[in-house]
Every structure is written in C-alpha cells, then in structure tokens.
Amino acid sequence: MKQMLPLALVFCVIVISTGCRSRRVAPRIEYDRPLPPGQLALRKITDPNLYPDFSPGWRDLDSLQAATRKSLNYLSKPSSRQYFPYGEVNHDRAVKSLDTLLTLVDSGVHCDEINGLVRAHFEVYESVGCDDRGTVLFTGYYTPVFDGSLQQAGRFQHPLHKMPEDLVKGPDGQTLGRRGAGGQITPYPTRTTIEGSGMLKGQELAWLADPFEVYIAHVQGSARVRLPDGRIITVGYAANNGQEYQSVARMLIEDGKIPGDRMSLAAMIEYFKRRPDEVDRYVRRNPRYVFFQIGEGPPRGSLNEPVTPWRTIATDKAVFPRACPAFIVATLPQIERGALTTQPYSGFVLDQDTGGAIRAAGRCEVYMGMGEQAGQLAGQTGHEGRLYYLFLKP
C-alpha cells in the first residue's frame, strides 16, 4: 500500500483522495491550504479542559495494541531517527509516548478512567487544520481485491506495472524524474504518454480484467490480486511518476455524468461498467501514474509496517510526525445490520501512512480495511473533524 494515493487516496468541489467521496464540499474551503513557512501542523492545547473526550475511543483495544507495536517496531529502526525532532518532540519522546499508551492498553484501564490518565501523563496537540482553527477533512482508503493473473491471458488484458529502472527517487521516496542516457533528470512522462506510447512494455507485474480496476489500484496505492490457481498476492506501492494527482470523480461531477450528492466509488464503478469506452478518456486526464511491487503478507503503509483497519491514518509526512499516537473525532460511515449509516466517531489511531494526494494540515485519511465492504466505507467517507496527537509529558 505504501504511500496511499488516497483512493490515496480527489479534491476541490468534492474531495476524493483515495478515490471517491459522497459529500459536496464548498469550493471556498481549501483543505489543502499549505502552512505558512516554518509553521508546524500541530499546536499544543494549553488548557486541558479543551481536550476531547477520549473515553468513547477506548474500545477494541486488541487492534490498538497491535497497531501501537507496529509503530514501535518502525521507531526501533535507526533510519526513523532522521525524521525527528518534530518541534519539541524528539525520537526518544515519541517512543516513550507509544510505550506509555501500550502500558495503558495492557493494564486493563476502563474507559471511565482514560481521560484522567491522559491528562496525567500526556500533552495533547491539535492539528491547526486548513483554517488555523482545527478543521480537518477526513477521507477513507482501503485495499481492493481483484481477480488477476501474472500473465496476459484471456480476460486479463490490463496491466499493473513495476517501477521502471529510469525512474529516480529522492531520499524520502519522492519522485525526482526520469534519468536520461546522459544522466540528466527530466520530469517523468504523464499517464497519457505512458499508456499511449507503450514505453513500459515488458515491465508488467500483473494483469487485471477491468481497466477501471487498474485505476482503483492506482488511486488506492495497493491491491490484493486473486490468481487463477486460487493464490492471493499483494501488489504494493513502489513509486509514482511525480505528476500531480487529478480527481476523476471531480471530472465526472463537472461533466454532469454523476451528481455530486450521489458520487461514490460504487457509482463510478457502475458508470464505467456501463460505458467501458469512456474509461481511458477520463482516467488519462489524471496525469499521475503508479508503479507497484509484489509484496508478502498484509498491505503495508509508507513506514513499511502493516496497516491496521480503523487504526492506521495517512497524513502529509512533510508536516506530521511519523508513527506517533493520535486521536480522531469525526463523522465516519459504519455498516450496521447490512445498512450503511454515518455516525459520530472517536478513536485512537497511529500515523503510519502517507497519502500521495494528501497535502497539508487539513487532510487525513483513515484506513478502512480490505475488500468490498471496506471499499463501500472508504468511498462514502468525506466529513470534517478534529485530529489530535498525544505526547508523553517531558
């Protein structure tokens, strides 16, 4: 999954980053508004009376425990030290914050006690959001599962490509461009050029049956592929071509193809299923192209640790601290008794992934899981909320 393109990943009139969102957003709200030079995304809350109520989020502690251990595993690697300090938070403090949270999880603390314990042990910071008042747009992403093949055969005619050798990445994994024969680096070609020229012939990693499924994998940044022999493999994010992401969902709304209040991933799938001849016309208007690699085990985030449904979030790692414990207060979709509803949601999360289309302090994505139901939830996520981080008191 590595570096989700929020469906990883999708913005403007309606915001869709890992794919599709169902909520119309006023154009004046710039959720991707960049921070002023030198400003951190997080601001310390000096009055504990302004802390959120943590007690509703103190549930399903087994998954919180597992996700916290994954963050600790990442921070145990020497390479993680290069991303600290983050403001007043050094690497040691980040580790101890996670250790303390894990101790609380393991201790059997009741939800009625968690607010007092947070106040006693942690300082709470809040994202400044898109407006310097804490407004954050929450969207969702997931891991799709598609039928596919490692060879081009029968109905499997649409490829996922591995990263080409001439693509140059920087130290943080960002795409710098394409290395030419003389060593010069130029911008990597757009999706239209890549797909129209056949320049990646021979670089195919896997083949899918539907061209829009390929695009969903691109936007999500990863997929599980069910092979003809029954095996299931993970194709994870390897790189992108460095071009700016453009939302196909937004294009469909602007062209009057799907009303904004009905936009969802399911609506897009149904639209292109009935009009397969339009897939290329729309998809190629998004210049970003994603390259994949075969992975083992569950999908992984940009920290190269497995992601955990409802515990892993993806943020802009240029402005948020990696692997650290956080808490979200938002409105998110749920499926109850077979029906999809939207409800207030609070939960402890870990900042373990990067959204390829996520920018600045006003955006956050929640990993919803794997498969069709997770896709339904991710495709209907798109509401404002608040994002908090917890750091052990110095």
N, C-alpha and C positions, 0 to 999 in steps of 0.2 A: 504494500500500500504506500509505503514510503513517499512522503510528501504528497498528500492528497491534493487533488485539484478539485477541491470541494465540488463535488458532484456536479473536489477537492475541488466537490467540490465540490454570467451569473450575477450580475449586479444591475443597478440603475432602476428603471421604472419598477421592476420586480426583481428582488435579489435572489439569485440562484447561483450557488457556487459549487458545489459538488453536483450539481445537476439542475434540479428544478424546485421551484418554490411556489406555494399556492397563494401567498399573501401579497397583495398590491402595496407597494411602498411609495410614499410621496417622493417625487423627484428631488425635492429640495433637501432631503436628508442624505447627507454624504457619509455613509457608513465607512467608507474607505478614505476618509479625510486623513491625510498624513499628519503626524505630530510635528509641532514646531521643532526646529533644530535644537538638539540637546535635551528635549523633554522625555522623561520616562513614561511608559504606558501605565504604570501603577503609581497610585498616590496613597500614602498611609492614612488610615482613618484614626484620628487622634482621640475621638470620643467613643468609647466602647458602647455607649448607648445607641450609636448609629450602626453597629454591627448587624448583619442579617440574623434571622433566627435559624440556627444550624440544626435544630432538633428534627425537622421533617426530613432532612437529608441523611440522618443517621440510621440507615437501613441497608439491607443486602451487604453486610459487612464482609462476607467472604470475597466478593468481587472487588471491594475496596482494598482489602488486604492484598489480593493478587496483583492489582494494578500498582499499588504502592511499592511492592517488592520489585516490580519491573523498572520503576523509576530509580530505585536504589541500585539496581543492577547497572543501569546506564551510568549513574553518577560514580560508580566504582571504577569506571574506565578512565585512565589518565587523560584521554582526549576530551572528556567532558569539562575539564578544568579551564579550557580556553574560553568558555562562554561565561565565565564569572570573573570578577564580581558583577552583579546586576544591582546597580545603585549601592545600597548598604548591605546587600545580601551576597556574602562570599560563598564559595563552594562548600566549606565546612558547615555553614549555617543552613544551606539548602539540604544537605544530607541529614543534619540533626532535626530539621523540621519534619522530614519524612520519617525518621526514626521515631520521633515523638508521636506522630499520627499513628504509626503502626503499633506503638505501645498502647495507645488508647483503644485501637481496634481489638487488640489481643486481650485487653483487660476485662472485657465484658461490660464496659460502661453503658449505662442505659441512656436512651435519647434525652430524658429529662435532665441529665447531668452534663450533656455535651456543651451547652452554651457557657456554663460556668468554667468548664475546663479549657475551652478555647480562650476565654478571657484571661485565665490564669497563666497559660503557657505560650500563647501566640500573639503576635501583632498581625492585624488584618489590613491588607491593602486592597484598594478597589481600582479597576480599570477606569481610566479617565473617559473611555468611550469615544464616540465620534464627535461629541459636542462639548467635551470637557466637563460634562455633568454625569458621566457614567453610563450613557446609553450604548448598549452593545446589541448588535443584531446576531441572533443565534440561528444557525442553519445546521443541517444534518448531512452525514455521508455514511456510506455503507460499502460492503463488499458484495458485488453481484456474483451469481453463479450461473454460468452459461455452458451449454454443450459445445464441444470443440474438438479439434484434432491437432496433432503435432505435424501432420502432413496435409497438403492441399488435396482434398479428395471429396467427391460427391457434393453435398450441400455446404461443405466448409470451404469457402472461397474468399473469405475476408480476413486479412492478416493483422496480427499484433506484431510489431517489430521490436527487435532488440536494439540496444544503443549502438549506433554506428561508431566506428573507430575514429572518424574525423571530428567527432563532437568533443569540445573542450569544456571541462567543468572547473570551477574555482574551488578553493579550499572548503567552502561551506556547501558545495554541491550545486551552486548556481551555474547555469549555462553561460559560458563566455562567448561561444560561437563555433564556427567551423574552421578547422585548420586546413589551409591550402597546401599545395605541393611545395611552395617556397617557405612555409612556416607561418605565413601571415594568417591572422584570425579575422574572419568576416562573419556577419550575422548568419545564423543557420537559416535555411530556407523555410518558408511558410508551409502550412499544411497543403495548400493548393499545389505548390511546386512539388512537394514531396510525393503526393499521391498522383499528380498528373504526369510526372517525369519518369516514374518507375526507378528512381535513384536508389531505393532501398531493396531492390530485388536481390534475393539471396540472404537477406537479413531477417527473414520471417521467423518468429518464435513459436507462434501457434496460429491456428485458423479458426474463425467462428463462422456461424451460419448466417448472421444478420449484420449488415453494415452499421445499423444503429447500436447494436450490442457492442461493437468495436468502439463506438464513440462513448458509450456509457462507461466502458472500461477506462477510456482516456480521461474522462471527467472525474471518475472515482479514484483513479490512480492505481487501482489493483482489481483483480477478479480471481475467482476460482473457476477453473475450466474442467468440466466433466468429460473425460476422453471416451472414445468408443468402447474401450475394454473395461470401463467402469471406474478406472482410477480418476482421482481428482487432484489436480495440481494447482498451485498458487502462482499467478503471474503478478509480480510486484513492480512497483515504480522503479525505474532506473534513472531516467532523466527526461527533460523536455527540450524542445528546440529553442527555448528562450524568447519566443514570441508572446505577446500579450494576449491573455485569455479574453474571448468574446462570447457572450452567452447566447446560445441557440434558442433557449427559452424566450429570452427577451426579443429576439428577432421574430419568433412566431407570434408573439403578442403584438408587436409593432405592425406586422403584416396582416393582422386580423385573422390569423389562422386558428388560434386558440385564445378565448377570452382570458384576461388576467386573473379573474376570480375562479377560473377552472383549471389554471395551469398546475400541473404536477408531472412527475416523471411518468406516471401511468398514462396521462393524457398524451404526452409526447410519444411514448411507445405505440399507443393506439393510432395516433395520427400518421406516423411513418410506416406502420404496418399496412395501412390502407393506401399509402402513397410512397412506396419504396423508391420511386423515381425522383423524389424530392430530397432524399437523404443527403446526397452529395452536394446539392445546391445550397443547403443550409449549413451542413457541417463544415464545408470548406470556407465558409465565411468566418469561421473561428480559426485564426492562423496558428494557434498553439497545437503542437503535436507531441504525444507522449511515447516514450520508449520503455520497454519492460524487460524483466529478467525472471527466470524461473526461480521460485523460492521454495523453501521447505517449511512445513508446518503452517501455523496460522498467519494471517496477514500481519505485517509489521508497519509501524509508523516511521517517521523520519529519524527517531532515535535508535532505529534498528532493534526495537523491542516490540513484542506482540501487543497489539491494541486490544482493549477491553471494552465491550459494549457498555455504553452509558457511563463509563469511567474515563475514557480517553477523549481529550479535546485536541483540536488542531487550531493553532493560532499563528500569527506572524512572528516567527522566531527572531526577527530583527528588533522587536520591541517587547517581547515577553520572555520570561525566564524558562529555560528548558527543564522538564521533568518535575517541576515543583507542584506542591499540592494547591488545589484551588477549590472554589465553591461557586456553583452557578444558581441563579434564581431567574427562571424564565418560564415561558409558556411553551410546552412541547407536546407533540402528539403521543397518544397512547392507544393501544388496541385492547378493548375490553369486550368480552363476550362476542368477539368477531366484528365489532364495530369500532371505527376509528374516531376518537374524540380528541379534543385539545384541552389540556388542563394545566394549571399552575404546577411547576416542578422545581424542586430544590434538590441539590445533590453534590456530594464531594466528588471531585474529578482530579485527574492528573494531566498536566500539559505535556503530552507525549508525541504530538504530530504536528506537521506543517501543512498548511493549506496553500496549494500552488496558486489559487485565486483569492486567497485570504490576505488582506493587507490592512495594516494599521491597528489601532487600539479599539476600533468599533466593530470588530468582527470576531466571531468564534464559531467553530463547528464541533458538533457532538457526534462521536462515532456510534451508530445505531446497531451495528452487528452485521450479520451475513444473511443473504438470501432475499426472497421476495418480500416477506413481511417487513424486514429491516428497510428494504427499498421503499416500501409504502410510507413508512415513518419518515425516512430521510427526505423523501420527495414532498412531504407536507410540512416540513419544518421551516419556519421563517418568521420569528417573532422577536421583539425586543426584550431585553432583560438586563441583568447585572452580573458582573464577573468579579470575583474576589480571589485573592491569594493569601495563604496563611504561612507566616514565617515565625519560627521559634524566637522568642524574645532574646535579645543579645545577652 
